[in-house]
Amino acid sequence: MTYRGRVQDGVVVLDEPAALPDGTVVSVQAVSRAKRASGQAEQRPTLYERLKPIIGKAKGLPADFSVNHDHYLYGTPKK
């Protein structure tokens, strides 16, 4: 279930009362206030879209670089 609220003086205050027993574990996720004119939340580019300009640019790497990058960068033993 999702509850909405605001932070006031460092405490999360819910918009609507919720019957949650003491000790209930909850997760709080901050929501961006950025809105478009249409009222929709602004869409961020995906990780792929952000990295697309550099995908495939590295040349001459060893065939096992993806598995042993720590070895090639820091000298740790190969896997």
MODELLER restraints for C-alpha pairs under 7 A, 6 or more apart:
rsr = mdl.restraints
at = mdl.atoms
rsr.add(forms.Gaussian(group=physical.xy_distance, feature=features.Distance(at['CA:3:A'], at['CA:14:A']), mean=6.78, stdev=0.5))
rsr.add(forms.Gaussian(group=physical.xy_distance, feature=features.Distance(at['CA:4:A'], at['CA:14:A']), mean=5.74, stdev=0.5))
rsr.add(forms.Gaussian(group=physical.xy_distance, feature=features.Distance(at['CA:4:A'], at['CA:15:A']), mean=5.78, stdev=0.5))
rsr.add(forms.Gaussian(group=physical.xy_distance, feature=features.Distance(at['CA:5:A'], at['CA:12:A']), mean=6.56, stdev=0.5))
rsr.add(forms.Gaussian(group=physical.xy_distance, feature=features.Distance(at['CA:5:A'], at['CA:13:A']), mean=5.38, stdev=0.5))
rsr.add(forms.Gaussian(group=physical.xy_distance, feature=features.Distance(at['CA:5:A'], at['CA:14:A']), mean=3.89, stdev=0.5))
rsr.add(forms.Gaussian(group=physical.xy_distance, feature=features.Distance(at['CA:5:A'], at['CA:15:A']), mean=4.68, stdev=0.5))
rsr.add(forms.Gaussian(group=physical.xy_distance, feature=features.Distance(at['CA:6:A'], at['CA:12:A']), mean=5.64, stdev=0.5))
rsr.add(forms.Gaussian(group=physical.xy_distance, feature=features.Distance(at['CA:6:A'], at['CA:13:A']), mean=5.42, stdev=0.5))
rsr.add(forms.Gaussian(group=physical.xy_distance, feature=features.Distance(at['CA:6:A'], at['CA:14:A']), mean=6.45, stdev=0.5))
rsr.add(forms.Gaussian(group=physical.xy_distance, feature=features.Distance(at['CA:7:A'], at['CA:13:A']), mean=5.99, stdev=0.5))
rsr.add(forms.Gaussian(group=physical.xy_distance, feature=features.Distance(at['CA:34:A'], at['CA:41:A']), mean=6.20, stdev=0.5))
rsr.add(forms.Gaussian(group=physical.xy_distance, feature=features.Distance(at['CA:34:A'], at['CA:42:A']), mean=5.99, stdev=0.5))
rsr.add(forms.Gaussian(group=physical.xy_distance, feature=features.Distance(at['CA:35:A'], at['CA:41:A']), mean=4.71, stdev=0.5))
rsr.add(forms.Gaussian(group=physical.xy_distance, feature=features.Distance(at['CA:35:A'], at['CA:42:A']), mean=5.55, stdev=0.5))
rsr.add(forms.Gaussian(group=physical.xy_distance, feature=features.Distance(at['CA:36:A'], at['CA:42:A']), mean=6.01, stdev=0.5))
rsr.add(forms.Gaussian(group=physical.xy_distance, feature=features.Distance(at['CA:68:A'], at['CA:78:A']), mean=5.71, stdev=0.5))
rsr.add(forms.Gaussian(group=physical.xy_distance, feature=features.Distance(at['CA:68:A'], at['CA:79:A']), mean=6.28, stdev=0.5))
rsr.add(forms.Gaussian(group=physical.xy_distance, feature=features.Distance(at['CA:70:A'], at['CA:76:A']), mean=5.93, stdev=0.5))
rsr.add(forms.Gaussian(group=physical.xy_distance, feature=features.Distance(at['CA:71:A'], at['CA:77:A']), mean=5.77, stdev=0.5))
rsr.add(forms.Gaussian(group=physical.xy_distance, feature=features.Distance(at['CA:71:A'], at['CA:78:A']), mean=5.66, stdev=0.5))
